[in-house]
Structures are given as structure tokens and as C-alpha cells.
């Protein structure tokens, strides 16, 4: 009896060529029959029509359905044996160029055999490397499957249906060196005929409600489909399965968080009320609505677990600050975790400015209902660090702002009631857990991102979090014009860039110049010099040689000696000492610096109202999301903004396509969809979301939006009727496997 957990060797058979069986089992990791059946084709070739071939290039591997239109046996003199030898010359016609194939034989009998299986009119799938010979395209050493002919090797083993019963769509499988797609096809076809039982984890009621085929039928149709609709129905079934298991894990996680005991933080002393009275502006409708959601969460005796997303400049920090003040009002403390020292310091300054004397609780001149703010970073002097540690541990500091230093041993709180994580994609799961573990009871958690996340991404990746979105921008934001400056086409435009910078400074405004590197081949901390890859793992851009990209230290020196020599230039990057970074940022904010040459440390949180222009050098080395974030640093004071994306990328390259997309819109949600379409979801959301990239095997959050929504509905209904999934044991097993696997780490944010 052959089952899904039987060794894969049980269905490979002796017809599988020598060495392939071991490669299939060991190199490809297909150790069981179930592994083999879930190794789906990567694409399909229609067998009823010739393959459309638009253009050919030497060396490419080509897979086509073609028809023999010429088949001639020719003789020639073998130079080695000095005897007559035979060669079958054929031409395979595609829906495009014809391809020559030649088969050599020492005797006429073998040559006649070749001619017999490749007569004029014979169709098949032909696979080989394309080259040219005497001006004609040819397939070198082709492999083939001929329609309507029983494969002799498989026929001898009783596996004839694997090849001769070719259907409307011919499957091509992901493979490795030494394993042909036909080897896999034979084994899969045989397995489908001999596996005794395929347990279906999906309850019948769910299949009926969402019109899904049963598992055995879906497996047959994904490997040997009769039509495109049949194939799509099978693919939808497997995507639904993956979405359902993921949504069940997330729903169970939400339920577990809801069951945790937490402390309600419903307010008290009046700090929040005093702050609201002093605000010189009114909250936007979006800020009011999201704040109300958060306040309701904080008032419940279970931990809040909420994601707050919003465009650059939408006012997320103000919403988070109001939540922190509510917790302080309730006798607790709030910790704000920031990804960089520059951003942590900026948060302390901006929160302090917003609070005024409310941030000087217990001090001379401080408000009676006020609190204090403590800063904790890794490079602080020992005495300042000790002072901040004491303020946090004693409860004196109601708000503690810090970087990764907050996560270290020895950092304690008197009563940590709220954890706010800024730019969540910069922090891994373990880092967030290290901070929440410092609370006596599970604290409320608010994670923020300025990277807009489409609805289905939020449902799939952050489905254990409640999601709030700030879509509108506060009044007074200036319009930003974004222009691609293609130096590859117009190298002389570099002079116009710096002339434009001068014009802005002469108007009394300030300018950012952003570089992808610090110096030479040194990257900013947290950045990657790896080229981007597309959804199939193919290189989008070629790697760049060290030192060939603009580096901040060289650019500031070059500009100071040349194009901007009489302007006041500043330098900011992550390698500077903390006091130097703070001094550079304060000087720019105070208007003492005209042009700030910086790396991506200014990507988030930096807020200088008088900065109207940004020049991004080697802009093609930044991702779409990062470009959008950086661009959001200008136009914050109501003045029109200008962003120049300077690039040497070729006009038709994927890198230029990214830049053109950013220049075409300032809608972050639209750009996030473009980003997801161009790259894998895990890359877009940050590598720290461990497991996302590898755990979503067939599901794509944009393409499969409807399926994800349906799966979430089904998961909610299943758990409502059967919380333990006791009546769906096979489904329960899959959910448990995902929960326990290393891939589930990205979902553990509670």
C-alpha cells in the first residue's frame, strides 16, 4: 500500500535514470510521496497549439511545443572511421522561427529509428539550448516528449500513461541538475494512480461554501490539467488551504492574547486632558477616530495589540503620544522603541516640545500634573545612562525613549504599561518580545509603520494585530514634486542639480542631499548592498562595485570645495559620535546649516519645516518604500517640496521603472502595491519578519486578495463552531505544524 508518507522511491521505478532517484530524494528534498505530489509544476505549455516564440538569443534554454516540418536522412563521411555515417536533419516549427535538430548515427538502422519517431507532422515538447549553426537557429542536445507515442522505457515499467496520455497542458516542474522534468512527471503520474488514500483536511462544508475541489481532484488537476479553468480551480484550492491555515494560526493567536490578563489603563490624573487643552491645533478626523480605538483598547483588562499605519507626516507620533499620556495618567509607564539614535533623540525633542512644562514633572517650573522623559541609547555616557536607568526603574520617568539599548539586561521599569514600537519593520520578533517581557503583566502594545500596507498584507502578515490606518495628512503639508534626473542620458544635468540647490537656499530654504553610503564601501547601519531580486528570485540590478556609489563623506567634501563652496554644509550619518549627530541635527533644525549631506539615518522621524528640497544621489539603489519615506522629509512646513531622484540607471532598466513609479505618485498605498508586485512580500516588509518569505509558498497577497478574505471568513467561522478544531483533526495538525515551525516566528508579536 502506497500512502503520502511512503518513501518517494516507491513511485520512482527503475525507469528513472541512474542517479536521478537520489537527486530527487536528497538534493531536491522530495523524500516522501506526499513531498512529490506537492512539488507543483512551475508552468504549463499548451499542447494544442504551437508555442509562440518572438525572439531567440544564443545560449537560452527553450521549451516549446513544435511540429516537425522537415525530416531528412543524410549521409556523410565519418572522419575518424572513414566510413559512411548517417545524420537525421529535422526542422521543428514553432509559432515563430523554425529550429533545426540533428541526430547522428553510425548505422542506418539507428538512423531509420530516429526518422521513424520524428516524421513530418509529429508534434511534441522539445527542450534544449538554443544556438546558431551556419546562420540557422538550432536546438543543441534536445530532450523531447512526442505526443501520441508510448515512451518505450516507461512502457516497459508499466508507466506508459505518464508520457503517452499527454493532456491539454503539459507540466514543467522545478528541477535540479541531473533531474529532467520528465522524470518528475513520470513519478507524479504513477503516484496519482497508486496512492490509496489522500486525506482531505478541509471540511466538506467549507469546500461546498467556497466551491473548492476535493484534495485528490485538485492534485490530479494541478499535475495533469485538461484546461486552464480546471488548473485555476486546483491552484485556488491550494492557495485557499495555505491562506486558511495561516488565518487559523493568526486567529488562535488573537484569541490567546485576548485571554491574557492585562491591566486596564483608563486614565486618572489629568495629564492627557492638560495636553489636549494646550494643543495649538485640532486633531484630524482620522487622528480622532484612531485615538478613540486605542483608548478603548487601553481601557480593557487585556493587552492591546494594535498596528498603526499611516503616511509619512500623517500624525502617528501624536496619536501614540496621547496613548502614552493615558497610560501615565493611569499610574503606568510607556516605552518608545526607535530604530536609530537619531530618531530616538528626535522623538525626545519633539515630544518634549509638544508637552512643554508637562514634560518637567517634579522639577522647578514644571506642571503639577506633568511627567518626565528619559532617553536611553547604546552610546550614552555612563553617568547619563545610569540616570536614565534609575528614572525608568523607579517610575520617575513616565515616558522612556530608546533604541535597542532598551532591550538589554539590567533595564527595568516600575510599571511598564505600554510599549510603542516605531518603524516596526526594523525590529525582529525576539527584540519586541524582549521589551514586553520587562513588564510584570503583559503590557499594551502599539506598533507603528510609515510604510503603507495593503489590506490583505495586514490580514496575512499582521493578522494577529488590530489594524488602524491614518490615511489623511494634517493641514499645512506642502505638495511635493518628484523628478527623475537621468545622468546616463543627460550627464550635463549634474550642474543644474546644484544650481537648483543654490536657488532654494537663496530663497531662505534648506536642502537634504542623501547618499547610499557613508564612505567608500561602508554602508549605513541596517542597510544592505545586496542587489534586489524579483518575485522569481532573479536579479533586478547588477551588484555595484565597492566605492562606486556616492558616499556622504566624499560628497560633502566635494560639494564644499566645488559647486556649493560658499554654502553652510553639514554631515550626518550613523558612524558619527552621538553628540556629533545631535549637533548636526540641531544645527540643521535651527537653520544654521543650509545643506545637510546625510545617509538614510534621516529616513524616519526627522522633521525640519524649512527643508524644501531633497537630492537623492544614486536613487536607484533605494527601494520604493525607502524613497517614499525619504521624500517625506520635505514639504513638512507648508512650503512646496522638490525631490530629485538622481540616477545613472538605463532608461529601460527595472531600477528606472521603480524611480518612475515613485515620481508618478505620492500615494504611499499605491506605491506599496507596486513594491509588492516587483519584489517578494518578505523583502518589502523587512527581513525581520522572519519566515514570511519562505512560509508563503503559493499565496501572493495582492494576486490572491479574494482568497485571503474568504479564508479569514472561513477561519473565523470554524473557530467559532469548534475552537479546538476537534472535528477537523487533519486541519488541526496543519495548524499545529505551522504554529510550531520556525516559520511561525513572524506571527509572534504578542
Secondary structure, 3 states (H helix, E strand, C coil): CECCCCECHHHHCCCCCCCHHHHHHHHCCCCEHHHHHCCCEEEEEECCCCCECCCCCCCCEEEEEEEEEEEEEEEEECCCCCCEEEEEEEEEECECCEEEEEEEECCHHHHHHHHHHCCCCCEEEEEEEEEEECCEEEEEEEEEEECCCCCHHHHHCCCCHHHHCCCCEEEEECCCCCCCHHHHHHHHHHHHHHECCCCCCCCHHHHHHCCCCCHHHHHHHHHCCCCHHHHHHHHHHHHHHHHHHHHHHHHHHHHHHHHCCCCCCCCCCCHHHHHHHHCCCCCCHHHHHHHHHHHHHHCCCCCCEEEEEECCCCCHHHHHHHHHHHHHHCCCEEEEECCCHHHHHHHHHHHHHHHHHHHECCCCCCCCCCCEEEEECCCCCHHHHHHHHHHHHHCCCCEEEECHHHHCCCCCCCCEEEEEECCHHHCCHHHHHHHHCCCCCCCEEEEEECCCCCHHHHHHHCCCCEEEEECCCCCCCCCEEEEEEECCCCCCHHHHHHHHHHHHHHCCCEEEEECCEEECCEECCCCCCCCCECCCCCECCCCCCCCCCCEHHHHHHHHHHCCCCCCCEEEECCCCCHHHHHHHHHHHHCCCCCEEEECHHHCCCCCCCCEEEEEECCHHHCCHHHHHHHHCCCCCCCCCEEEEEEECCCCCCHHHHHHHHHHHCCCHHHHHHHHHHHCCHHHHHCCCCCCHHHHCCCCCCCCCHHHHHHHHHHHHHHHHHCCCCCCCHHHHHHHHHHHHCHHHHHHCCC
